[in-house]
Every structure is written in C-alpha cells, then in structure tokens.
C-alpha cells in the first residue's frame, strides 16, 4: 500500500480543492476508457481494463512488485491519470499467459480529441490548440535535511516508464525522477510541514501573452520560482526574532516541453522564521477576535511581509468587529475630559520624595546610581523655551500646545486615541509612532495645524539641545487621577519590543526626553536588580530605592542609556483628584 497522506493545514489552495475537480475526475474515467479502446485496435493481445479515477502518485507500492499504484491520499478527489495504460500492460504481462508482441510494445498512445477531454480544466483549454505535444518534467530534489517526507502528487500526467519515483523519506543529497504526459503536467510538490507548491508544465495559461500559448509555472501562473517555508508552533521573541525551527523549500522550473524542476530543501533562516511566527500570531489574533490585538497584529504583519491575502482576510474581519467600550477615548470623552480648565496643580509641597531600601541601610541601591555617567533630570520651562517664536506670545506655550493636541485628537477618526495599559495613546490607525507617522496624524486635515507646528518645534529643539536624532514619538493622554503608566524601561535596542501588540520598529537609542503638558503628576523612578542592571540586591528582602519626582506643565525629563539600564520609571495613580495631562515622549538616537 502507498503511504497515506493527511491533508495539510493552512489556507493555501491545492490542485484538489479547485472548483470542478469532481467533474474532471468523471471525465478522466471516461477518457481512459476511450484510450484503451483505441489501443485495442492493435493486435488482440491488448484487453480493455476498467477505467480508473484514482489520483496518480510518484510512490511505489510494495505489494505490486514495483508497479504504480494510487497514492491513497486521504479525502482527496483528483483529476485524470494514465492508470488505464498501466493496467493494460499488466494484463499482457501477467494475466494473458503469453509474451506481448511487438505491436504491444510500451509507448504513449497517439493524441486525439478524447485524450484532451480527459485532462481536466487545463486539457479542456488546450483542446482548442492545434499544436498539442507531449511534455516531460525531470524533478531534482536536493535536501540538506535527513529523512524529510516528500511527495510529488499529480492530477495530470504520470511517472516516466520504468521510473521508481521518490522514496517516502529523502536522504541527504540529490534525487531525480522524471514524469511525462501526452498533454500537460499538473500537480504539486509536498514537503513535510510546508504548504504544498502547485506547478504546471505546458499549461495553456489564462494570462499568457499569445492566444493558445503554453507556460510552465510554480506556485502561480507567470512565476517560475517560488520560496515557501513552514514550521510547527513558533514563539515570537524580543525584537524581530523568533524561537523554533522550520523548513524552507526553494522551487525553480524551466521553460519548454522537456522541462526541469529543481527543489532545494533546507532549514528556514531567521527572517523566514520571523515571518512564519508573525503569520501564526496574526491567525491567533483572528481566532480570538479582539479588536486591539488584531489591529496590532495586522500592522506587525505588514512590516514582516506576511502574505497579502491573509492580511486582507484579517482586515475584513477587523471591520466586522466593534471595539469594546473603554478600549479608546471617544470624541465625546475627549471633549469632556481633556479640557484645559480641568488642569490641576497640587497645593502642597512638590519636592522630590525618596524611599530607601527597607531591606538594608547598606543596600547598593541606596547609593543613587549603579555606574558612572548616569543622568536623570527634570527641567522646568523647557516647553516654553522650545516653542519660543512658534506659539503665540500672548498665550502660555504649554496651554497652546495642549489645546492643539486635543483638537488634533478630535479631528482624527475615533479609535486613534486608544488604551495602552493604564493610559491612552494618540497615533494613526496602524498605531505607528514614528515621527513622520505622528506628524501626519496631527496634520491630516491641515498642513499648518498648531499641533503639527508644536511637535515639529519640540523635535527640533531636542535635537539641537541634546545632539540627538528623534526616532519615535509617543503621545500619552492621562484623563484624570485614575490613569497610570506602569514601571518600565524605555526601548533602546533593536532586540527589545514593547509587548506582544507593539507595532514599532526600534533602533539603537541613547536617551529619552519627555515633555509634560497640563496637570502635575509624579513620576516614580525605581532601581532594578535584574540581569541587565548593574545593581546587586542586598538580599531577598531588597525593596530597592524609589524616588518620586514631580513633573509640572511645561517641564521636561531627560535620562540617558546608563540610567535607563539600571532604573525603571512610570506614572502611578493618584489618590487626590487630578485633571488631564498629556506627555510627549521623544525617543532619541
């Protein structure tokens, strides 16, 4: 018996799944009967076998003494095969009891109209062409992997006579097998854990330039090379990497009736694994059906070049999902909560508050810094200085920019101020936070908008004052005292990411400048004792050192890479009533 194949997962079309396959199978049986009748006009040593609709396979059947047998692919309805000819030869050699005459020698039948009718859709198309010729395909498979499962499944054509086909599992090295057909060769290459690769030889192409022209293709018409990869479950690592192993298949086909196909099987490379892992993450988000996760994974998929057909399918699903309440600030909520007249400033003292480690007075965390060169400062009046000459002189610069950003958020489509943790972010629909993308959102309806002018001025001031280049902009909206920003490090390396739904691409950065607009809020700066930090815990009871710094409207906080590696920062919730605040965080390289 031939080795059973199970249908492969994934949304990739296979030759068996094309519409009309059942009708082609019926036509194939009738065509084979007609061919056998044609052969029986030769000397009477040829008898007429029953027609067969079974699919052709390149595998050998141990029970048939090396003769071809149906592949036994489970649940597959396929097109015509040349089994009728094979069965006729077997009857001559085994059942008739006499050797075949010269007239019964093995050869392809002459081509006639009934043969063209037995070849399914491609055969029906080519039957109108007067120049129908035999086609041949030599497939050479080179694999770097030992024991990989491989199969060539044909819906039109057959193995070359006396060819034994590919073994069920391939050894390392190269193996060549030849196939033939009296018209077109159509089928697919199947490799373990990889989506099938359809191919065609001398098929009358629907997209060919000349009427009746015939083409050789792999994957899709007019392509003669394709690269397909597959893997089991992969895990997206930090940054752009993925953990796991996969298989890549590179397929190339030549032109002409006597075509050659080369198939190279190897381990998938890092970029290929990342693309596969992202594809799996997108499918998972589609299955969960959560608006924010699906939107984020669509954006990531575009950056990682996931197949466009899958992204389009995800987009259609996204349009059918209604975002849950609370996942974004509506225009009504923005206009109600983010008003300047609600801005608050604490009545009490606003000095920094320090809490040392309670585990030990001698804890290294209490030193204040873990290495030389650490910098973390809060500077007042930075927004006014940055917007000098940009904001109107009769209006406070911080208030002017605050109102301009709220107006831009009201102009953007609903959903562009979306929830991330305990605060909200303003971005475009794809949640891209590059400087260009953010400015485009602010200037979407007006190229001379105040919000666009203000952010451009902050970027220019930062690059001029600190000697940096701004690589990302994050606009954080805090409606009231209930909002918060969890403790975190800023992302300074390409190997970091902001979470499973983060859509940003990061480069190596050296510092952060964050400008505060609106209500005063405290920023918690805390030591950390993980593998990346230079701090060492004083023991199991080490609580680290905490510093609460106030940021008032118009101030800026700057810290560099060494400080970011040894500390986390965040905005805790407040117990007392607090008004709205916007922070403009600039990531700098």
N, C-alpha and C positions, 0 to 999 in steps of 0.2 A: 504494500500500500504506500502511496506517496504521503509525505509528511503533511499533516493538516496545518493550515494557516488560519490564524484568528484575525478577524478584521481589525485594522489599526485604528487607534483613536485619533481625533483631530478633525478639523473642518476641511481637510484637503480633498478635492474631488478625485475619484478614482475612475478608471475606464468603466468599471462595472456599474457605477452609480449614475452614468449618463442616461438621460431620458431615452426611452425606446429600446433599452437593452433586451427586454424580454422578446419583443417582436423581432429583433435581429437574430436572437437565438433560434426562433422558429424558422426564420428564413434560412438560417445556416443549415438546419437539418434538411430542409427541402433541397437546398443547393448541393449538399453532399450526395444525396440520393441521385440527383441528376448526373453528377460527375461519375459515379460508379456505373451508371447505365452507359455512359459514354465509353468508359473503359471496357465494358463488356462487349463492345463491338470488336475488340481484338479477339484473338483465338479464345476458345471456350474454357481455357484453363482458369480465367478470372470469374469468380462468382460474385454476386451482388450482396454486400453486407447491409445490415440495418443502419440507418442514419444515426449519427450521434450528435448531441448538442453540447457535450461536455466541454469545459474550458481546456485549452492547451497549457501544458506546463513544461518547463525545462528540466524537471526532475525525472530520475529513473525510478522504475518500480521494481523492487527486489523480487516480487513474485512473478514477474513477467519475463524473466530472462533477459533483461536489458531493453525490452520493448517499451515504447512510450505508453504512459497511462494518464488518465485525467488527473489533474493536480489535486483535486479534493479540497479546494478552498472552501471553507465553511460559509454557507449563506450567500454565495456569490452566483449571480446569473450573468453569463458572459456571452460573447458573440461566437461566430463560427470558427471551427478548427478543421484541420485536414485529416481527422481521425478515420474517415471513410477509406482513404487511400491506404493507411496503415493496416486497417483491418483486412482489406482485400489481399494485401501481401501476406499477412499471417495465414489466411486460409490457403493460399497457394503452398506455403512452406510447410504447414503443419497438418492441415485437415484434408488436403486433396490426396496425399499419399504419393504424389509424383512431383518431380522437379519441374520448375517453371520453364517454359520455352523462351526463346529469345524475344518473342513478341511480348512476353510478360515481364520483361526486364524492368527494373526500378527506374522511373522517370516521372517528372512532373507532367500532369495532364495538360493538353492543349487548352488555351484560354478561349472561353466563349462567353456569351452573354449571361448564361446561367451562373457561371463562376463569379462574375461581378456582382450578381444579385445576392450571393451568399456571404458577402463580406461586410455586412452591416452598413452603417451610415457612410463610412469612407468609400466602401465599394459602390454604393448607390451613386455617390457623387462622381466617382471616377468612371462609371459605366458610360457616361456621355462622351468620354475622351476616346479618341481613336487610337492613341499611342499608349496602350497598356502593355507593360513589360514586367517580367519577373524582377523581384527585389531580394536583396541579400544583406544581412547585417551580421558583422563579426563584433562581438562584445568582449572586451578585455577588461577584467576586473583586477585591480591591484589594491591589496589591503595591507595596512600596517598593523592590523589587529588580528589576533589568533582566535579562530573558532567563531567568527561573526556569521550570523544567519543571513543567507542571501537567496534571492529567487528572482527569476525573470518570468513574469506572468503575461501570456499572450492572449489577446482577443482576436487577432488576425495574424495568421502565419503559423509556422511550425519549426521544429528543430531541423537543421540540415540532416540529411540521411546519414545514418551510422554515427551521428553525434550523440554523446552520452549526457550532455547537459551539465549544469553546475552541480556540485555536491551540495548537500543541505547546509553544511557549515564550511566556510572557506578557510584554508590555512593561510599563513602569511605568504606574500608573494603575488604572482600574476597567474590568472587562469583565463583562457579564451574559449568561447563557444560561438558557433555560427548558426544563424537562423535564416529561413527563406520563406518566400511567399510568391504565389503566382500573380499577386497584385501588390497590395500594401502590407506592411508590417506595423501592427499597432499593439501596444502593451504598456507595461510599467515595470520599473526596477524596484524591488522591495528589499530593504535592508533593515535589520533588526533595530528597533527603537527610533526609526527615522520615517517620516512621512513618505509614501510612495512617490516615485518620479515617473510620470507618464511620458511616453515617447511615440513617435511615428516615423516611418520610413516610406517615402514616395506616396504621401497622402496628398490628395488634391486639396490644397489649402484654401480656406474661405478668404484668407487675407493675402493670397499670393497676387503678384502684380499682373501676370498674364493669365487669361482665361484658360482653365484646364491645366495650369501649371502645377507641378508636384514638388513638395518640400519635405525635408527631413527636420524634425524638431524634437526638443526635450522640454518638459515642463509645460510650455505653451507654444502656440504657433509663432513662427518667426524667431524663435530662440534656439540656438544650437549649443548653449552651455548654461548650466544652472548649478547652484550650490545649495544643498539642503542639509539642515542639521536637526538632530533630535536628541532628547535626553530624558531621563527619569525626572523625578521631582528635584528641582534646583532651589537653592536659597540665595536670595539677593544679599550680598554682603554690604559692607560700608562703601560708600562712594559708587564707583562704576563696576565693581567686581561681582562675581557670583561663585558660590561654592557648589561643587559637584563635578561630574564628568558627563560628557556627551560624545556623540558620533557625528562626523561631517561626511557628506558624500558629494564629490565633485564629478559631474557627468558632462561629457562632451560628445557630440555626434558630427560626422562629416556629411558632405553633400553626395548626391548621386545614387544610382541603383545599387551599387556594391558599396554600401556604407560601412563605416567603422565607428564603434562607440567605445570610449574609454571611461571607466568608472574607477575613481580613486576613493578609497575608504580610509579615514584617519580619525584621530582624536580631535574633537572640536577645540578651537582656540578660545582664548579668554574673551574676545569680543563676541564670538558666536555664542558662548555660554551666557554672556550678559544679555544678549538679545533674546535667547530662549527663556531665561529666567524672567525677563520683563514680560514676555508673552504669557508665561504662566501666571504672573501677578495680575495681568490685565484680565485674563479669563476668570481668575478667582474673584476679582472685583466685580465682574459682570454677574457671577453667580450670587454674590452677596447682595447686590442691588442697592448699595448705599451711595447716595449721590456724591458726597465729597470724596470718598475713596475712589470711585470710578472716574471722576473728573481728574483727579491727580494722576491716576494710572494711565489715562489716555494721554496726558501731557508727557509723562515719562516715556511712553511707548513711541511717541513721535520722535523724541530725541534719540532713542535707541533703535530706530528703523524697524520696528515691528511691522509685519505685512499690512499694507494699507487696507486690505479687505477686512481684516479683523478690527482695525481701528474704526473703520466706517460702521461696522456692526455695533461696536461699543458706543459710538456716537448716537446711533439710532436708539439704543437702549437708554442712554443718558437723557435724551429728550422726552422719554416716556416716564421718567422718574421725577416726582415732585420733591424738592429739598425739604427736609424735616424742619419744623419750627425750631428756632434758636440756632440753626447752623449758619445763619448770616444775619446781618443787620439790614432790615428793610429800609426803604426811603423814609417811611413814616417814623421809624425808630431813630434814624439818623437825625432827622429834622427836630425831633423832640429831645433826644438825649445829648446830642453833640452841639449844644449852644454855648457861646462864649459867656453868656450871662450866668451860666451854671458853674463856671470855673471857681475853684476854691483854693485857699491857701491856709495852712494850719495857723491857729492863733498862738500856740505855744512855741517853745524853742525848736529850732531846726538844725541843731548841731548834730554832728555825726555821733552815733552811739555804737560802742564797741562791747562785744561779749567774748571774753577769752574762753579757752578750752576748760571745761569743768573737770576733765579727767586728771589734769596735772598742770600746776603752775609753770613747770619747766617744759611743757609741750612745745616742740619745734614750731607748731602752728602759731604760737603766740608771738613769734619773732616779727611778724608782719610781712615778711617776704621770704621766699624759699631760695631765691637766686638773685644775683646782682643784675641790675638793668630792668627790673620790673617797674612798670608805670601804670598808675590808675588815678586819674584826677577828674574832678568836677569843676568846670569853669563857668562862672556866671557871665551873662551878657553876650555870649557867643553868637546867638541868633541875630541880635541887633547889629553886631559888627559884620556878620556875613551878608545881611540884607541891606546894608548901607548903600543908598543910591538906587535900590531896586524897589523896596517898599515905600509907600508914600510917607513923607516926613511928618505929616500931621497924625498918623496912626501908629501905635506901637507895632513894631515889626512882628513880634510873636503872635499878637492877635490877628494881624493881617494875614499871616500865613496859615494860622489855624482855620480861620473862616474860609480861606481859599481852598484848603484841602477838603473841608466838609462839603463845600459847593461842588468840587470835582467828584466826590463820592456820590453825591445826589444825582449828578449828571450821568455817571456810569450805570450800566444795567444792574438791576437788583441781583445780588449774589456775588458782586465784586468785592463787597466787604464781608468776608467770610471768617467763620470762627476757627481759630487755631489754638488749641489748649484753652487758656482762660481769657484770651483777648481776641481781637478781630484784626484781620489784615486787609488792606486795600491793594488790589492788584488787578490785572486783566483776567479774562475768563479762564485762561490757561494757567493762571497763578504763577506767571513768570515774574521774577523780581530783579531782573537785570535793569541797569539804569535806563536803557533805551525803552524797554517794555513799560516801566513805571511812568516815564515822562510821556510816552504815547497815550497812556490811560488818562493822564492829567490834561493832555492837550487834544483829546479825542474830538471834541466839538469846537474847540477854539485854540488855534495855534499860539495865540497871545494870552492864554489864560494866566491868572495870577499864580495859580498852583504850580504850573509849569515853570514860570519865571522864578518862583521862590526856591523850588527844588534844584533847578539848574544853578542858582546862586549859591546854595549850600554846598553842592558838589564842587563848584569852582573854588570856593573859599577853603574847603577841606583839603583839596589837592594842593592849593597854593600854601596854606598854612603848615601842613604836616608833611608835604612832599610825597603824598601817596597818590595812587590811582584808584578811584572808586569802582568796585566791581559788582556791587549789589546794593539795592536799596530796599529796606523793609519799613513799611508804614504801619505802625501799631496803633490801633484805636482802643482806648480804655473808656467805656461809657460812664463808669462810676466806681465806687469803692469795692464792688464785688469782683471786678476784673482782676486778673493776675497774670504774671508771666513766670513760668516755672524756672527753677535754678538750672542753668545750662552754661556750657562753653559756647562761644561763637565758633563757626566752622571756618577754619583757616587752612585746611588742606583738601586736595582733590580726593583723598581717601576717606573723607568724612561725609556724612549726609544728615539732614535734619529730621529723619524719621521715615517710616515706610511710605508716606504720601508726599515726601518732599520732592519738588519738581525742579529744583535749582541745580545748575552746574557750577561747581566751585573750583577756583584756582588757589594757588598758594597765596595766603594773605598775611599781613603783618600787624594789623591793628583795626580797631573799631572806633568810630566817632558817632555818638548818639545825641541828637538834639531833642530837647523837651519843649512841648507847647501845651499850654493850658494849666490844669490843676497840678499842684505839687504832689509828688509821690516819692516814697522811699525806694531806694534800690538796695537790695541785700547782696553784699559781697562776702563770699564764704570760701575758706580754704578747703582743699580737697586732697585726699591721700590715696589716689589710685595709681595705676602703673605709669600714667603719663605725667603725673605730678612729681615735683622734687621734694615735696613734704613727706615726712615719715610720721605715722601715727604714734602717739605716746603709749598706746595700748588699746585694748578692746573697748575701753570706756572713752576713747578720744572723741570729743564733740567738735573739734576744730575751732577756729576763730571766725566770728561773724562781725561785720561792720555794716551798719545801716546808714546810708548816705542819702541826703535829701537832694532831689532834683526839682528846681523851680522852673517856671516858664521862662524860656529864653536861654537856659543853661545848656551846657554840653558836657558829656562824659567821654573821656578818652582813655583807652587802655591798649597795651601792646601785646605782642605774641607771648613773651615770657610770663606776663601776669595771667593771660588767658589760659595758659597751660597749667597753672597752679591754683586757679580760683574758678569758682562759678559765680554767676550773677543772675539776678531775677527781680521781679517786682511782686512783693507779697500783697495779699488783700489787706484792706484797712478796716479797722473796727468803727472809726468815726465816719460820718458822711463825707463823701468826696465827689467832686464834679468830674467832667470829662477831661481827658488828656490824650494827646497824640504825640508819639515819639517817632523820630525819623532816624533810623539806624543805618549808617553807611559802613559797609564792609570794604576795607582798603587793602590794596596790594602794593 
